[in-house]
Amino acid sequence: VAVRITAQRGEISLNNRQNLNILIGESTYSNEFYFIGFPLDCNVATRMVSYRMSSAYPYFNSEQGNETITLEVSDQGFSGADTSGLTPNSPALSTITVQMYITPVDNLPVVTLPRSTDSIAIDENSANEIYQVAVNQGLPNITITDPDADECGLCSVWPGTVYPNRQKAACLAAGGAWQSGYMTIRFSTTYGRLKIETIPTDGDQYLEPVDSAQLTFQADPTCSMQTCRSKKTAPECGKVKQCSWDGSLCSCATQPAGKMCGELLFTGPAGLITTVVQSMRYIPYENYNFLDGSEALVIQASDKYLPENASDSQFFCGDSSDFFSNPTKWSGTVQAAISVTPKNTMPFAFFPRSSGLPLLDNGNFELPRLCEGNAQCEYTDPAGCVALTSFAPNWTIT
């Protein structure tokens, strides 16, 4: 008999290969096997067929579509009316299709950056889009993906109608528009600042208003959403400077995209993360350069509702059945080295101010490293803003 076994998405392996003439499927695992042998040997081969996910669909599960195993057996015409097997179309063929259910589990987001030995070179006193600089240098693309993002989300089939659909393929097949599940991303640098560009300039990538509206940027990345959510009334919420009351819920205070920050923490649809990455600019500390590898772009990603809470088991997408084996659900901290190339700068002088008022000392790079427009006095020290520092009224030439 001739036997063909196929898997639609995964790969299968035979129990035994002895005494078989294998025509398709030489490797241990394959999505298709086609072999000829005596019925006894074929039964031994198919007695315990193993199944695994393929490298082409490593995160596939039954929330994304259907998986089937198909078994076809042909007697090649050596039985029945035509014992010679020479008459066309005479073989008898039996086909069995088995539907498989693949249980979905939560998978960590995947962050890809250039190797730590391949620095992203930024010019001193410039503001370059990190993604484009890396591409121009021939470095691997900066990517952030969630393998589970297409398992849940919103599907709009006709104008004004939006409903959840757990299969992107089914949504698109119905002519719908798909919005993938959400992720929380943390960007940070050691010295410089990061900014998501929201204004088109010189043909660079930027975040359009319709996309920006779907993203939520925290005003203070150190804010704990768990702490804010524990405040059930507006007065309680108002006592925590990092929190904000929206009329019914206490959450971390937010800010619009486009501010310059040492650290960015935001949540939004996984399908928009690539646009955010491509729109991100790096702004070096003014008149400073770093060639020793101490500057870096650090990225973390999570698909949890509350990434800072290790005991929380709620995810935007993906099943939480394996939660207790990996409770944090932040992706591993990934970083890419940034080298700030020195450029010759004209000498300059500071003159004493007649008013004697304090000057802004590199004001967008205050410590602690808050976002542009924010000041430490808003959170902890009402007596003074760290962005303003006293300036001695004497001549300084650098």
Secondary structure as GFF3:
##gff-version 3
##sequence-region A 1 398
A	DSSP	beta_strand	2	7	.	.	.	ID=ss1
A	DSSP	beta_strand	11	13	.	.	.	ID=ss2
A	DSSP	beta_strand	21	24	.	.	.	ID=ss3
A	DSSP	beta_strand	32	36	.	.	.	ID=ss4
A	DSSP	alpha_helix	39	45	.	.	.	ID=ss5
A	DSSP	beta_strand	50	52	.	.	.	ID=ss6
A	DSSP	beta_strand	67	74	.	.	.	ID=ss7
A	DSSP	beta_strand	93	100	.	.	.	ID=ss8
A	DSSP	beta_strand	110	112	.	.	.	ID=ss9
A	DSSP	beta_strand	120	123	.	.	.	ID=ss10
A	DSSP	beta_strand	128	129	.	.	.	ID=ss11
A	DSSP	alpha_helix	130	136	.	.	.	ID=ss12
A	DSSP	beta_strand	143	145	.	.	.	ID=ss13
A	DSSP	three_ten_helix	149	151	.	.	.	ID=ss14
A	DSSP	beta_strand	153	158	.	.	.	ID=ss15
A	DSSP	beta_strand	161	164	.	.	.	ID=ss16
A	DSSP	alpha_helix	168	173	.	.	.	ID=ss17
A	DSSP	beta_strand	177	180	.	.	.	ID=ss18
A	DSSP	beta_strand	182	189	.	.	.	ID=ss19
A	DSSP	beta_strand	193	196	.	.	.	ID=ss20
A	DSSP	alpha_helix	209	212	.	.	.	ID=ss21
A	DSSP	beta_strand	216	218	.	.	.	ID=ss22
A	DSSP	alpha_helix	225	229	.	.	.	ID=ss23
A	DSSP	alpha_helix	234	238	.	.	.	ID=ss24
A	DSSP	beta_strand	243	245	.	.	.	ID=ss25
A	DSSP	beta_strand	250	252	.	.	.	ID=ss26
A	DSSP	beta_strand	254	255	.	.	.	ID=ss27
A	DSSP	beta_strand	263	269	.	.	.	ID=ss28
A	DSSP	three_ten_helix	270	272	.	.	.	ID=ss29
A	DSSP	alpha_helix	273	278	.	.	.	ID=ss30
A	DSSP	beta_strand	280	283	.	.	.	ID=ss31
A	DSSP	beta_strand	296	302	.	.	.	ID=ss32
A	DSSP	three_ten_helix	323	325	.	.	.	ID=ss33
A	DSSP	beta_strand	334	341	.	.	.	ID=ss34
A	DSSP	beta_strand	349	350	.	.	.	ID=ss35
A	DSSP	beta_strand	359	360	.	.	.	ID=ss36
A	DSSP	three_ten_helix	363	365	.	.	.	ID=ss37
A	DSSP	three_ten_helix	376	378	.	.	.	ID=ss38
A	DSSP	beta_strand	388	389	.	.	.	ID=ss39
A	DSSP	beta_strand	396	397	.	.	.	ID=ss40
###
